[in-house]
C-alpha cells in the first residue's frame, strides 16, 4: 500500500489534496480542490502498480491505464461520475472524477441493521432501476466496459436521491488480452466476485460477471448480511441461505431474480442487465431450464400422493363424466 498523500499537497499543478476519503488494494481515493475551476471539488483515484511485476508487464499496465482512462473520460451518464482528467506521477497513476456527496448504500444498510430492521424493498428497487441504467450504458459501449467491483460501498446516493456507481479502480475494457488484464486489475471484492473473475489465464470475465456482483449486492442490501462467497458455494452448493429466510418481507420475485443473477455458471445467469431488469420488474419470466434433482422432488411427491388424494381425484373425474352425459341428453 503506498503512503497516503498529505493535506495541502498539489498534484499536476492543479489539484490540492484535502483528505483521504477511501482506500483499496492498489491505492487511495482523495478529496481535492480544483485550482483551475474555482469551487469545484473532485475525487482522485490513485493507482500504484506492483513494483515486483516484470518490466514488460508493468509497462503494459501503465499503457492499459492510459487507454482505459481515455475511454472513461468519454463516458457521459447521470448515474456515473464524470471522469475529467488523468495523469501519472512516478509510479502512480491518477484518475480525476466528479466528487459525489452523500452516503453509500453500505452505510444505509448498516444504519438499518443497527435499528434491527431492513432497507425497504421499494427503495432498493428504485436504486436498482438506476443501477441497471448505468450498467446497460457501460455494457453497450464499443467495446463493452465491465465495472468488476459492484458492491454496496461503491454505490452512493446523492442528497437529491440520484444513485452513482463510483470507483472505477477495476474497470475493464473487454479485450482479448485476458492474462495481462487479470494480472493488472486484481480480482474485486470476494463477497461479490464470481468464480470466473479469480486469477489465471483460463478465466474469462464479461458482462455476466457484473450481473453476479449486482445480484450479490442486492442480496446483501435486502438481507442485511452478505452472501456466502462463490468459492465456498462451489465447494458446498447448499451454503447459500435463501434471502427470504433472512428477510421474510422480501417478495418472491425479487428473491428469484437475485438467485438467478448469482448462478455460479455464467451461462445460467441473465444474458444482459436488461433481461435481469425485465424479470425483476415483472415484464419477463425466468427462462425454462432443465430441473435439477432437487427441483424434481415435488413432482415425484405428487406422483406418490396418498390414497385419499387419488380417490378424490377419481371421484372428481366421475362427476365430470356424469355432467357431460347429462348435457349430452
Steps between C-alpha positions, in 0.01 A plus 500: 500500500653838402544767765202738494534852370486784750239773523611803303713312246447612141493246216551580133519870598121499523349279772543588870450201728247550780478155657499127432142376464559138401763235443542174313756238414666710231483850645293768667214732410532867591271799518669792326436859392537593134726808483398576141121478547454687826252340740503161329573198717613176341600147593845373408532124456861395553647185346845373595606199299685209657869583468586128505335446163736437206587820316307393191183431700541824697535695177186332363318589822582870460397494135178324588421760767538778243281317246225430750516850650451641151192281452357594841547870428263464203217357711203719580215357710305645794569195720877508443744761634660693217869421442663833416875439504777245548875525552802313637758593764796260523359152579148626568214565259204723582144516374309823572121473539211709626468480877168337594352622831264286707504161672586169339255209515718304740464781753121513452478122539705503822281778640192285436669199657581698816125568531427126461320568174552458126524749217163544329477279192339779299795730576752233401308434177501872421879502536513176301319663206761775495788250522359300208501821294867562581611141434301475177675816382845360589434157348376653173820690438723387215686307626288423812619632837475271805521667842603184691464646848128560556425499873299707750792727591550592133140620466433849633172686533520877455287732713262521199450121498716432194704178508860515383719197421843612616857368516625392160810339650436156347317608187581289197462581134444155349794389292653169396803550729337333801822395672646849516174647623467240774850577629454875487150557617457272800197298596240723659336446839462135603138510616380631162749334266394213269722195455612598151652825627766328708850504350654284233512518123220244474252735664271718292292791622227673306184698574354200689772550762345838579158332513624258769639788707171687446303205640738456796470871576119481502519194726716690749282813493170315548619234746728736698763229494743399225452190286739208520777561248514309172797283595325365811183441298697304243622267775161491676206586269258505797697769685305795357202585722186614322464877558131461588598275792688800637256771393147348481358829365698462179287419194542163332566661160788708638648195670483295179663783303785524752567125496484495119763776479717309750514170310855365522525422128489813279285324237221454757480871588301763310664573166482874558414755765191588297376139521561507875305826529206364300460202732556698819230753411251247368510537121678171432498153654797283590617285207419131512798290601547128567398429859769398741449190712373710790243670276356166393411398855160678517389334176607163633309561823190587299529173307520311829196675650307343793205267408246757625620751239476237227140411599400867503643543154314192375170626647549837333555328166176296536306818585638670190402204278146498650463871427611453141249212454213714640582789269514258206133401557 
